[in-house]
Amino acid sequence: MRRTAGMLAGLAFLVPLAATPATAKTAATTTATTTATAAVTAAKTSAAAAGKREPYANFKIHHVSYPKKAKAGSKITYSFQITNVGPHSADYYYIGGILPKGIVSKLKWGGPKGTDCLWEGREFWCWPPPILYPNPAENQTDTTWLTIQVTLLKGTRGTATAKLGAITYDVPTGAENLDKRQLKELGIDGWITTRTVKTKIVAPGSRVYVPPPPKPTPSRTPDRNRKKGT
């Protein structure tokens, strides 16, 4: 059930400035097709299946931080945590969400050391390294976190709406590196859980209180991502 180091190495190829050997490009491209965007699509299409049985792991989305108002052209910082509430451990999951419209094509993010992320379209999903346990023992954890900072375009108006949360897959041992088609053929279900947050966009020059961002944890690893594709 645990995602292998080889899979994460392939994902790293998609992150700007990440160094990936040329010999791994083919594997990285294959892996890319089954990462964040594929996971989101499969998770959405399997919503009906979710009603037939419960997933191995369920997530609680909490400690969500975001501004209620923001100026056009300014930055919006989202920070949140997900906790595995069981009944089983989660080792094949993603944390991230659907970003608002009207933002520039570059963002900053922070997460636990070893996290990799991919941004395609409006979807931004990350692969944290730790397994999340519903009843963690010593040296285990049930929670992970993510911070995302986006920049609004100067002409963006209305409301910036984002969906923050997690995706989990019920992947049995030995199926960690299967692609989307193979997962579907095996009947492996995916579930997506998100929380919608809204920020009202006001014109430049307006007075807006911006709360300070949450204090980073010692394991924070700031990085940047550019959007892939169009």
C-alpha positions as CSV (number, residue, x, y, z in Angstrom):
1,M,0.0,0.0,0.0
2,R,2.9,2.4,0.5
3,R,4.0,4.6,-2.4
4,T,7.5,3.6,-3.5
5,A,10.5,5.9,-3.7
6,G,10.6,5.2,-7.4
7,M,7.2,6.6,-7.9
8,L,8.0,9.8,-6.0
9,A,11.2,10.2,-8.0
10,G,9.1,10.1,-11.2
11,L,6.8,12.8,-9.7
12,A,9.7,15.0,-8.9
13,F,10.4,15.4,-12.6
14,L,7.3,17.5,-12.9
15,V,8.4,20.0,-10.3
16,P,10.3,23.1,-11.6
17,L,14.1,23.0,-10.9
18,A,13.9,19.3,-9.8
19,A,16.9,17.3,-11.1
20,T,15.8,14.1,-12.8
21,P,18.3,11.9,-14.8
22,A,17.5,11.7,-18.5
23,T,17.2,7.9,-18.3
24,A,14.2,8.4,-16.0
25,K,12.2,10.7,-18.3
26,T,10.1,7.9,-19.8
27,A,9.2,6.5,-16.4
28,A,8.5,10.1,-15.2
29,T,6.2,10.8,-18.1
30,T,4.3,7.5,-17.5
31,T,4.0,8.3,-13.8
32,A,2.8,11.8,-14.5
33,T,-0.3,10.6,-16.3
34,T,-1.4,8.8,-13.2
35,T,-0.6,11.5,-10.6
36,A,-2.6,14.4,-9.4
37,T,-4.9,15.2,-12.3
38,A,-5.6,11.5,-13.0
39,A,-6.3,10.9,-9.3
40,V,-8.8,13.8,-9.2
41,T,-10.6,12.5,-12.3
42,A,-10.8,9.0,-11.0
43,A,-11.9,10.1,-7.6
44,K,-14.7,12.2,-9.0
45,T,-15.9,9.4,-11.3
46,S,-15.9,6.9,-8.5
47,A,-18.2,9.0,-6.3
48,A,-21.0,6.6,-6.9
49,A,-18.9,3.7,-5.9
50,A,-18.2,5.5,-2.6
51,G,-21.8,5.0,-1.7
52,K,-21.4,1.2,-2.0
53,R,-18.7,0.9,0.7
54,E,-16.5,3.0,2.9
55,P,-13.0,4.0,2.0
56,Y,-10.0,2.5,3.9
57,A,-9.3,6.0,5.3
58,N,-11.5,9.1,5.9
59,F,-10.0,12.6,6.2
60,K,-11.0,15.5,8.4
61,I,-10.0,19.0,7.0
62,H,-9.2,21.4,9.8
63,H,-7.1,24.4,10.9
64,V,-8.1,26.1,7.7
65,S,-6.6,29.6,7.4
66,Y,-7.4,32.1,4.6
67,P,-8.3,35.8,4.2
68,K,-11.9,36.8,4.0
69,K,-11.0,39.8,1.8
70,A,-8.1,40.5,-0.5
71,K,-7.1,43.3,-2.9
72,A,-6.9,42.6,-6.6
73,G,-3.3,41.9,-7.5
74,S,-2.4,40.8,-3.9
75,K,-1.6,37.4,-2.5
76,I,-3.8,34.9,-0.9
77,T,-2.3,32.3,1.5
78,Y,-4.2,29.1,2.3
79,S,-3.0,26.9,5.1
80,F,-4.8,23.8,6.4
81,Q,-4.3,20.3,7.8
82,I,-5.8,16.9,7.1
83,T,-6.2,14.2,9.7
84,N,-6.9,10.5,9.0
85,V,-9.9,9.5,11.2
86,G,-9.8,5.9,10.0
87,P,-10.6,3.2,10.1
88,H,-7.3,2.2,8.4
89,S,-4.0,3.9,7.6
90,A,-3.6,6.1,4.6
91,D,-0.4,5.8,2.5
92,Y,-1.7,6.5,-1.0
93,Y,-3.2,10.0,-0.7
94,Y,-2.9,13.5,-1.9
95,I,-3.3,16.9,-0.2
96,G,-4.2,20.1,-2.1
97,G,-7.2,21.2,-3.9
98,I,-8.8,23.4,-6.6
99,L,-7.4,26.9,-6.8
100,P,-9.4,30.0,-7.6
101,K,-9.7,31.5,-11.0
102,G,-7.9,34.7,-12.0
103,I,-4.4,34.0,-10.5
104,V,-0.9,34.3,-12.0
105,S,0.7,31.1,-13.3
106,K,3.2,30.8,-10.4
107,L,2.7,30.0,-6.7
108,K,4.5,29.2,-3.5
109,W,3.8,26.3,-1.3
110,G,5.1,24.7,1.9
111,G,4.7,21.2,3.3
112,P,6.5,18.5,5.2
113,K,10.0,17.7,4.1
114,G,10.0,15.4,1.1
115,T,6.7,16.6,-0.3
116,D,6.3,16.9,-4.1
117,C,3.5,18.8,-5.9
118,L,2.0,19.2,-9.3
119,W,-0.1,22.0,-10.7
120,E,-2.3,21.5,-13.8
121,G,-5.2,23.7,-14.7
122,R,-6.8,24.8,-11.4
123,E,-5.8,21.6,-9.6
124,F,-2.8,21.6,-7.3
125,W,-2.0,18.3,-5.5
126,C,0.9,17.2,-3.4
127,W,2.3,13.8,-2.2
128,P,3.5,14.1,1.4
129,P,5.9,11.3,2.5
130,P,4.4,10.1,5.8
131,I,1.8,7.4,6.2
132,L,-1.1,8.7,8.2
133,Y,-2.5,6.4,11.0
134,P,-5.9,6.7,12.5
135,N,-4.6,5.9,16.0
136,P,-0.9,6.8,15.8
137,A,1.6,5.1,18.1
138,E,5.0,6.5,19.0
139,N,6.9,8.0,16.0
140,Q,3.7,7.8,13.9
141,T,1.4,10.6,12.9
142,D,-2.3,11.0,11.9
143,T,-2.0,14.6,10.4
144,T,-0.2,16.4,7.7
145,W,-0.4,20.0,6.4
146,L,0.0,22.3,3.4
147,T,0.4,26.0,2.8
148,I,-0.4,27.5,-0.7
149,Q,0.2,31.1,-1.6
150,V,-1.3,32.4,-4.9
151,T,-1.3,35.9,-6.5
152,L,-4.4,37.4,-7.9
153,L,-4.2,39.1,-11.3
154,K,-4.7,42.9,-11.0
155,G,-7.9,42.6,-13.1
156,T,-9.5,39.9,-11.0
157,R,-12.8,40.8,-9.4
158,G,-15.7,39.1,-7.6
159,T,-14.9,36.2,-5.3
160,A,-11.8,33.9,-5.2
161,T,-13.2,30.4,-4.5
162,A,-10.9,27.5,-3.6
163,K,-11.5,23.9,-2.6
164,L,-9.0,22.5,-0.1
165,G,-8.8,18.9,0.9
166,A,-7.5,15.5,0.2
167,I,-7.8,12.5,-2.2
168,T,-7.3,8.9,-1.0
169,Y,-7.1,5.7,-3.0
170,D,-7.6,2.2,-1.7
171,V,-4.5,0.7,-3.3
172,P,-3.6,-2.9,-2.1
173,T,-0.1,-4.1,-1.7
174,G,1.6,-4.7,-5.0
175,A,-0.5,-2.2,-6.9
176,E,1.4,1.0,-5.9
177,N,2.7,1.7,-9.4
178,L,-0.3,0.9,-11.5
179,D,-1.7,3.5,-13.8
180,K,-5.2,4.9,-13.9
181,R,-6.5,2.4,-16.4
182,Q,-5.2,-0.5,-14.4
183,L,-6.6,0.8,-11.2
184,K,-10.0,1.2,-12.9
185,E,-9.9,-2.4,-14.3
186,L,-9.2,-3.7,-10.8
187,G,-12.1,-1.7,-9.4
188,I,-9.9,0.3,-7.0
189,D,-11.9,3.3,-5.8
190,G,-10.8,6.8,-5.1
191,W,-12.5,9.4,-2.8
192,I,-12.1,13.2,-2.8
193,T,-12.9,15.4,0.3
194,T,-12.7,19.2,0.1
195,R,-13.8,22.3,2.0
196,T,-14.8,25.3,0.0
197,V,-13.3,28.7,1.1
198,K,-14.2,32.1,-0.4
199,T,-12.3,35.4,-0.4
200,K,-14.0,38.6,-1.5
201,I,-11.8,40.6,-3.9
202,V,-11.8,44.4,-3.4
203,A,-10.4,47.1,-5.7
204,P,-6.8,48.2,-5.2
205,G,-6.5,51.0,-2.7
206,S,-9.1,49.6,-0.4
207,R,-8.2,49.1,3.2
208,V,-8.1,45.4,4.0
209,Y,-6.9,43.7,7.1
210,V,-4.6,40.8,6.2
211,P,-3.9,38.4,9.2
212,P,-0.3,37.3,9.5
213,P,0.4,33.8,8.0
214,P,0.6,30.9,10.4
215,K,4.0,30.2,11.9
216,P,5.9,27.6,9.8
217,T,6.7,24.3,11.4
218,P,10.4,23.2,11.7
219,S,9.8,20.7,8.8
220,R,8.6,23.4,6.3
221,T,10.1,23.2,2.9
222,P,9.1,26.3,0.9
223,D,9.1,25.8,-2.9
224,R,7.5,27.2,-6.1
225,N,5.5,25.7,-8.8
226,R,4.5,26.9,-12.3
227,K,1.3,25.7,-13.9
228,K,1.7,22.8,-16.3
229,G,-0.1,23.1,-19.7
230,T,-3.0,25.4,-20.3
